[in-house]
Amino acid sequence: MSLAKPTVGELGVDVDRASWLRSGDGADAIEVAFVQAVGQRWVLTRVAGQPHGRVLVYNEREWEAFLDGAKDGEFDDAQ
């Protein structure tokens, strides 16, 4: 089964049972959870304080690319 960009529902992930890590205390904080589903590891993100809000799904390659960009300052001017 090849999932290009699955949703948490397609992965069968219960977001209420995931272990969420919070980036900080401010209004712009995000939460991240690392889960195993359909034979691989996925990274879930959501806005902190909105447990029933939209959850974005990234595969490990996408997540590593995001982290590399953040380390290189690619998002410093983001509004």
N, CA, C and O atoms as a Tinker XYZ file with bonds, in Angstrom:
   316  protein
     1  N      0.846000   -1.176000    0.000000    73     2
     2  CA     0.000000    0.000000    0.000000    64     1     3
     3  C      0.891000    1.239000    0.000000    63     2     4     5
     4  O      1.763000    1.372000    0.859000    81     3
     5  N      0.685000    2.132000   -0.939000    73     3     6
     6  CA     1.483000    3.351000   -1.038000    64     5     7
     7  C      0.603000    4.561000   -0.721000    63     6     8     9
     8  O     -0.361000    4.843000   -1.433000    81     7
     9  N      0.943000    5.264000    0.341000    73     7    10
    10  CA     0.183000    6.438000    0.739000    64     9    11
    11  C      1.032000    7.677000    0.489000    63    10    12    13
    12  O      2.025000    7.894000    1.184000    81    11
    13  N      0.656000    8.491000   -0.491000    73    11    14
    14  CA     1.434000    9.675000   -0.812000    64    13    15
    15  C      1.344000   10.706000    0.304000    63    14    16    17
    16  O      2.378000   11.167000    0.787000    81    15
    17  N      0.176000   11.072000    0.717000    73    15    18
    18  CA    -0.041000   12.053000    1.787000    64    17    19
    19  C     -1.294000   11.659000    2.548000    63    18    20    21
    20  O     -2.368000   12.215000    2.322000    81    19
    21  N     -1.153000   10.694000    3.455000    73    19    22
    22  CA    -2.334000   10.194000    4.162000    64    21    23
    23  C     -2.816000   11.151000    5.244000    63    22    24    25
    24  O     -2.083000   12.030000    5.697000    81    23
    25  N     -4.041000   10.960000    5.635000    73    23    26
    26  CA    -4.600000   11.670000    6.786000    64    25    27
    27  C     -4.445000   10.758000    8.005000    63    26    28    29
    28  O     -4.132000    9.576000    7.861000    81    27
    29  N     -4.661000   11.302000    9.191000    73    27    30
    30  CA    -4.591000   10.461000   10.392000    64    29    31
    31  C     -5.652000    9.371000   10.334000    63    30    32    33
    32  O     -5.429000    8.263000   10.821000    81    31
    33  N     -6.799000    9.674000    9.745000    73    31    34
    34  CA    -7.855000    8.672000    9.600000    64    33    35
    35  C     -7.427000    7.528000    8.697000    63    34    36    37
    36  O     -7.674000    6.363000    9.009000    81    35
    37  N     -6.788000    7.851000    7.585000    73    35    38
    38  CA    -6.304000    6.813000    6.671000    64    37    39
    39  C     -5.213000    5.962000    7.319000    63    38    40    41
    40  O     -5.081000    4.775000    7.020000    81    39
    41  N     -4.435000    6.579000    8.208000    73    39    42
    42  CA    -3.391000    5.842000    8.913000    64    41    43
    43  C     -3.951000    5.024000   10.073000    63    42    44    45
    44  O     -3.281000    4.125000   10.581000    81    43
    45  N     -5.173000    5.333000   10.491000    73    43    46
    46  CA    -5.768000    4.641000   11.623000    64    45    47
    47  C     -5.191000    5.088000   12.960000    63    46    48    49
    48  O     -5.181000    4.321000   13.923000    81    47
    49  N     -4.710000    6.327000   13.019000    73    47    50
    50  CA    -4.088000    6.849000   14.233000    64    49    51
    51  C     -5.138000    7.538000   15.104000    63    50    52    53
    52  O     -5.913000    8.361000   14.618000    81    51
    53  N     -5.158000    7.200000   16.378000    73    51    54
    54  CA    -6.013000    7.861000   17.357000    64    53    55
    55  C     -5.212000    9.010000   17.962000    63    54    56    57
    56  O     -4.366000    8.781000   18.827000    81    55
    57  N     -5.465000   10.241000   17.520000    73    55    58
    58  CA    -4.672000   11.388000   17.974000    64    57    59
    59  C     -4.804000   11.644000   19.470000    63    58    60    61
    60  O     -3.915000   12.239000   20.079000    81    59
    61  N     -5.902000   11.201000   20.062000    73    59    62
    62  CA    -6.078000   11.370000   21.504000    64    61    63
    63  C     -5.143000   10.469000   22.308000    63    62    64    65
    64  O     -4.877000   10.739000   23.479000    81    63
    65  N     -4.651000    9.418000   21.697000    73    63    66
    66  CA    -3.751000    8.486000   22.395000    64    65    67
    67  C     -2.282000    8.748000   22.075000    63    66    68    69
    68  O     -1.399000    8.136000   22.676000    81    67
    69  N     -2.013000    9.656000   21.128000    73    67    70
    70  CA    -0.627000    9.966000   20.761000    64    69    71
    71  C      0.038000   10.766000   21.882000    63    70    72    73
    72  O     -0.631000   11.474000   22.636000    81    71
    73  N      1.354000   10.644000   21.981000    73    71    74
    74  CA     2.132000   11.416000   22.959000    64    73    75
    75  C      2.609000   12.695000   22.283000    63    74    76    77
    76  O      3.528000   12.670000   21.465000    81    75
    77  N      1.980000   13.805000   22.629000    73    75    78
    78  CA     2.259000   15.087000   21.993000    64    77    79
    79  C      3.336000   15.847000   22.759000    63    78    80    81
    80  O      3.322000   15.898000   23.988000    81    79
    81  N      4.264000   16.434000   22.017000    73    79    82
    82  CA     5.310000   17.297000   22.570000    64    81    83
    83  C      4.996000   18.726000   22.149000    63    82    84    85
    84  O      4.656000   18.974000   20.992000    81    83
    85  N      5.106000   19.652000   23.069000    73    83    86
    86  CA     4.736000   21.042000   22.798000    64    85    87
    87  C      5.990000   21.893000   22.610000    63    86    88    89
    88  O      6.954000   21.753000   23.362000    81    87
    89  N      5.979000   22.778000   21.602000    73    87    90
    90  CA     7.152000   23.592000   21.281000    64    89    91
    91  C      7.370000   24.742000   22.254000    63    90    92    93
    92  O      8.478000   25.270000   22.334000    81    91
    93  N      6.359000   25.134000   22.979000    73    91    94
    94  CA     6.487000   26.241000   23.923000    64    93    95
    95  C      5.148000   26.573000   24.545000    63    94    96    97
    96  O      4.174000   25.835000   24.395000    81    95
    97  N      5.114000   27.707000   25.252000    73    95    98
    98  CA     3.888000   28.094000   25.948000    64    97    99
    99  C      3.064000   29.150000   25.226000    63    98   100   101
   100  O      1.909000   29.372000   25.589000    81    99
   101  N      3.614000   29.796000   24.231000    73    99   102
   102  CA     2.938000   30.913000   23.573000    64   101   103
   103  C      1.806000   30.498000   22.656000    63   102   104   105
   104  O      1.558000   29.313000   22.430000    81   103
   105  N      1.124000   31.509000   22.134000    73   103   106
   106  CA    -0.012000   31.281000   21.238000    64   105   107
   107  C      0.420000   30.650000   19.916000    63   106   108   109
   108  O     -0.397000   30.032000   19.233000    81   107
   109  N      1.685000   30.797000   19.548000    73   107   110
   110  CA     2.179000   30.239000   18.290000    64   109   111
   111  C      2.768000   28.842000   18.447000    63   110   112   113
   112  O      3.348000   28.308000   17.501000    81   111
   113  N      2.626000   28.248000   19.618000    73   111   114
   114  CA     3.208000   26.933000   19.871000    64   113   115
   115  C      2.531000   25.870000   19.013000    63   114   116   117
   116  O      1.351000   25.971000   18.677000    81   115
   117  N      3.303000   24.864000   18.676000    73   115   118
   118  CA     2.749000   23.704000   17.983000    64   117   119
   119  C      3.001000   22.474000   18.840000    63   118   120   121
   120  O      3.828000   22.486000   19.751000    81   119
   121  N      2.277000   21.426000   18.531000    73   119   122
   122  CA     2.492000   20.133000   19.169000    64   121   123
   123  C      2.886000   19.142000   18.084000    63   122   124   125
   124  O      2.391000   19.196000   16.958000    81   123
   125  N      3.787000   18.239000   18.447000    73   123   126
   126  CA     4.297000   17.237000   17.520000    64   125   127
   127  C      4.179000   15.866000   18.181000    63   126   128   129
   128  O      4.456000   15.714000   19.371000    81   127
   129  N      3.769000   14.880000   17.402000    73   127   130
   130  CA     3.718000   13.503000   17.878000    64   129   131
   131  C      4.360000   12.608000   16.826000    63   130   132   133
   132  O      4.191000   12.826000   15.626000    81   131
   133  N      5.090000   11.609000   17.278000    73   131   134
   134  CA     5.723000   10.635000   16.393000    64   133   135
   135  C      4.976000    9.316000   16.572000    63   134   136   137
   136  O      4.881000    8.793000   17.682000    81   135
   137  N      4.449000    8.786000   15.473000    73   135   138
   138  CA     3.635000    7.575000   15.548000    64   137   139
   139  C      4.108000    6.554000   14.517000    63   138   140   141
   140  O      4.718000    6.904000   13.506000    81   139
   141  N      3.819000    5.310000   14.789000    73   139   142
   142  CA     4.104000    4.215000   13.871000    64   141   143
   143  C      2.778000    3.739000   13.295000    63   142   144   145
   144  O      1.856000    3.413000   14.043000    81   143
   145  N      2.675000    3.696000   11.970000    73   143   146
   146  CA     1.442000    3.231000   11.328000    64   145   147
   147  C      1.771000    2.754000    9.917000    63   146   148   149
   148  O      2.705000    3.252000    9.289000    81   147
   149  N      1.027000    1.820000    9.441000    73   147   150
   150  CA     1.187000    1.200000    8.117000    64   149   151
   151  C      2.657000    0.948000    7.773000    63   150   152   153
   152  O      3.102000    1.202000    6.654000    81   151
   153  N      3.395000    0.445000    8.758000    73   151   154
   154  CA     4.755000    0.023000    8.525000    64   153   155
   155  C      5.824000    1.103000    8.485000    63   154   156   157
   156  O      6.964000    0.820000    8.116000    81   155
   157  N      5.491000    2.315000    8.849000    73   155   158
   158  CA     6.520000    3.349000    8.907000    64   157   159
   159  C      6.207000    4.392000    9.967000    63   158   160   161
   160  O      5.107000    4.434000   10.517000    81   159
   161  N      7.193000    5.228000   10.240000    73   159   162
   162  CA     7.045000    6.273000   11.250000    64   161   163
   163  C      6.532000    7.550000   10.591000    63   162   164   165
   164  O      6.983000    7.926000    9.509000    81   163
   165  N      5.585000    8.210000   11.256000    73   163   166
   166  CA     4.978000    9.440000   10.769000    64   165   167
   167  C      5.119000   10.517000   11.831000    63   166   168   169
   168  O      5.222000   10.221000   13.021000    81   167
   169  N      5.122000   11.765000   11.392000    73   167   170
   170  CA     5.179000   12.903000   12.295000    64   169   171
   171  C      3.868000   13.671000   12.136000    63   170   172   173
   172  O      3.494000   14.062000   11.030000    81   171
   173  N      3.180000   13.879000   13.254000    73   171   174
   174  CA     1.920000   14.614000   13.261000    64   173   175
   175  C      2.162000   15.972000   13.904000    63   174   176   177
   176  O      2.904000   16.072000   14.881000    81   175
   177  N      1.543000   17.015000   13.366000    73   175   178
   178  CA     1.633000   18.341000   13.982000    64   177   179
   179  C      0.245000   18.953000   14.070000    63   178   180   181
   180  O     -0.637000   18.666000   13.262000    81   179
   181  N      0.079000   19.800000   15.072000    73   179   182
   182  CA    -1.168000   20.548000   15.240000    64   181   183
   183  C     -0.860000   21.795000   16.066000    63   182   184   185
   184  O      0.184000   21.884000   16.712000    81   183
   185  N     -1.773000   22.745000   16.035000    73   183   186
   186  CA    -1.637000   23.946000   16.849000    64   185   187
   187  C     -1.901000   23.564000   18.298000    63   186   188   189
   188  O     -2.907000   22.924000   18.604000    81   187
   189  N     -1.008000   23.953000   19.176000    73   187   190
   190  CA    -1.153000   23.637000   20.598000    64   189   191
   191  C     -2.433000   24.268000   21.130000    63   190   192   193
   192  O     -2.801000   25.375000   20.738000    81   191
   193  N     -3.089000   23.571000   22.003000    73   191   194
   194  CA    -4.323000   24.079000   22.590000    64   193   195
   195  C     -5.556000   23.817000   21.746000    63   194   196   197
   196  O     -6.660000   24.200000   22.132000    81   195
   197  N     -5.388000   23.169000   20.598000    73   195   198
   198  CA    -6.523000   22.817000   19.742000    64   197   199
   199  C     -6.516000   21.303000   19.491000    63   198   200   201
   200  O     -6.276000   20.858000   18.368000    81   199
   201  N     -6.777000   20.523000   20.529000    73   199   202
   202  CA    -6.658000   19.064000   20.397000    64   201   203
   203  C     -7.585000   18.446000   19.358000    63   202   204   205
   204  O     -7.343000   17.327000   18.905000    81   203
   205  N     -8.625000   19.146000   18.982000    73   203   206
   206  CA    -9.541000   18.600000   17.978000    64   205   207
   207  C     -9.439000   19.352000   16.655000    63   206   208   209
   208  O    -10.292000   19.207000   15.779000    81   207
   209  N     -8.383000   20.159000   16.519000    73   207   210
   210  CA    -8.150000   20.897000   15.282000    64   209   211
   211  C     -7.483000   20.034000   14.225000    63   210   212   213
   212  O     -7.303000   18.829000   14.403000    81   211
   213  N     -7.125000   20.664000   13.139000    73   211   214
   214  CA    -6.508000   19.969000   12.008000    64   213   215
   215  C     -5.140000   19.406000   12.398000    63   214   216   217
   216  O     -4.345000   20.082000   13.050000    81   215
   217  N     -4.880000   18.183000   12.000000    73   215   218
   218  CA    -3.601000   17.516000   12.239000    64   217   219
   219  C     -2.933000   17.300000   10.881000    63   218   220   221
   220  O     -3.519000   16.703000    9.977000    81   219
   221  N     -1.706000   17.790000   10.752000    73   219   222
   222  CA    -0.941000   17.595000    9.525000    64   221   223
   223  C     -0.056000   16.370000    9.686000    63   222   224   225
   224  O      0.458000   16.105000   10.773000    81   223
   225  N      0.121000   15.625000    8.601000    73   223   226
   226  CA     0.894000   14.387000    8.618000    64   225   227
   227  C      2.108000   14.543000    7.704000    63   226   228   229
   228  O      1.988000   14.995000    6.565000    81   227
   229  N      3.271000   14.164000    8.216000    73   227   230
   230  CA     4.512000   14.203000    7.441000    64   229   231
   231  C      5.204000   12.852000    7.537000    63   230   232   233
   232  O      5.173000   12.208000    8.586000    81   231
   233  N      5.825000   12.422000    6.448000    73   231   234
   234  CA     6.672000   11.244000    6.550000    64   233   235
   235  C      8.037000   11.703000    7.063000    63   234   236   237
   236  O      8.293000   12.904000    7.147000    81   235
   237  N      8.892000   10.782000    7.397000    73   235   238
   238  CA    10.182000   11.153000    8.000000    64   237   239
   239  C     11.028000   12.016000    7.073000    63   238   240   241
   240  O     11.709000   12.924000    7.550000    81   239
   241  N     11.010000   11.772000    5.794000    73   239   242
   242  CA    11.791000   12.565000    4.837000    64   241   243
   243  C     11.300000   14.015000    4.811000    63   242   244   245
   244  O     12.109000   14.942000    4.820000    81   243
   245  N      9.987000   14.215000    4.780000    73   243   246
   246  CA     9.431000   15.573000    4.801000    64   245   247
   247  C      9.793000   16.290000    6.097000    63   246   248   249
   248  O     10.139000   17.471000    6.081000    81   247
   249  N      9.713000   15.582000    7.213000    73   247   250
   250  CA    10.017000   16.174000    8.514000    64   249   251
   251  C     11.490000   16.583000    8.583000    63   250   252   253
   252  O     11.805000   17.670000    9.068000    81   251
   253  N     12.392000   15.728000    8.106000    73   251   254
   254  CA    13.822000   16.053000    8.101000    64   253   255
   255  C     14.097000   17.274000    7.217000    63   254   256   257
   256  O     14.918000   18.121000    7.570000    81   255
   257  N     13.418000   17.367000    6.077000    73   255   258
   258  CA    13.587000   18.535000    5.202000    64   257   259
   259  C     13.114000   19.799000    5.907000    63   258   260   261
   260  O     13.765000   20.839000    5.810000    81   259
   261  N     11.996000   19.724000    6.613000    73   259   262
   262  CA    11.501000   20.872000    7.375000    64   261   263
   263  C     12.519000   21.284000    8.436000    63   262   264   265
   264  O     12.826000   22.469000    8.566000    81   263
   265  N     13.047000   20.321000    9.197000    73   263   266
   266  CA    14.013000   20.637000   10.249000    64   265   267
   267  C     15.280000   21.245000    9.674000    63   266   268   269
   268  O     15.832000   22.185000   10.245000    81   267
   269  N     15.746000   20.717000    8.548000    73   267   270
   270  CA    16.926000   21.293000    7.898000    64   269   271
   271  C     16.675000   22.734000    7.491000    63   270   272   273
   272  O     17.545000   23.589000    7.662000    81   271
   273  N     15.492000   23.012000    6.954000    73   271   274
   274  CA    15.144000   24.380000    6.570000    64   273   275
   275  C     15.086000   25.306000    7.766000    63   274   276   277
   276  O     15.545000   26.446000    7.699000    81   275
   277  N     14.526000   24.820000    8.858000    73   275   278
   278  CA    14.448000   25.635000   10.070000    64   277   279
   279  C     15.850000   25.932000   10.604000    63   278   280   281
   280  O     16.127000   27.053000   11.030000    81   279
   281  N     16.729000   24.939000   10.582000    73   279   282
   282  CA    18.103000   25.136000   11.049000    64   281   283
   283  C     18.854000   26.129000   10.175000    63   282   284   285
   284  O     19.704000   26.874000   10.663000    81   283
   285  N     18.540000   26.139000    8.885000    73   283   286
   286  CA    19.198000   27.045000    7.945000    64   285   287
   287  C     18.573000   28.432000    7.919000    63   286   288   289
   288  O     19.026000   29.296000    7.168000    81   287
   289  N     17.541000   28.660000    8.725000    73   287   290
   290  CA    16.904000   29.977000    8.794000    64   289   291
   291  C     15.923000   30.273000    7.681000    63   290   292   293
   292  O     15.558000   31.431000    7.479000    81   291
   293  N     15.489000   29.261000    6.957000    73   291   294
   294  CA    14.588000   29.468000    5.822000    64   293   295
   295  C     13.222000   30.031000    6.225000    63   294   296   297
   296  O     12.519000   30.603000    5.392000    81   295
   297  N     12.847000   29.875000    7.478000    73   295   298
   298  CA    11.535000   30.318000    7.922000    64   297   299
   299  C     11.594000   31.538000    8.832000    63   298   300   301
   300  O     10.583000   31.916000    9.422000    81   299
   301  N     12.763000   32.157000    8.953000    73   299   302
   302  CA    12.933000   33.289000    9.862000    64   301   303
   303  C     12.030000   34.464000    9.513000    63   302   304   305
   304  O     11.629000   35.210000   10.407000    81   303
   305  N     11.700000   34.648000    8.235000    73   303   306
   306  CA    10.863000   35.778000    7.817000    64   305   307
   307  C      9.385000   35.418000    7.702000    63   306   308   309
   308  O      8.577000   36.261000    7.311000    81   307
   309  N      9.023000   34.195000    8.031000    73   307   310
   310  CA     7.625000   33.749000    7.917000    64   309   311
   311  C      6.741000   34.523000    8.884000    63   310   312   313
   312  O      7.115000   34.763000   10.032000    81   311
   313  N      5.586000   34.902000    8.412000    73   311   314
   314  CA     4.628000   35.667000    9.215000    64   313   315
   315  C      3.425000   34.818000    9.516000    63   314   316
   316  O      2.497000   35.277000   10.183000    81   315
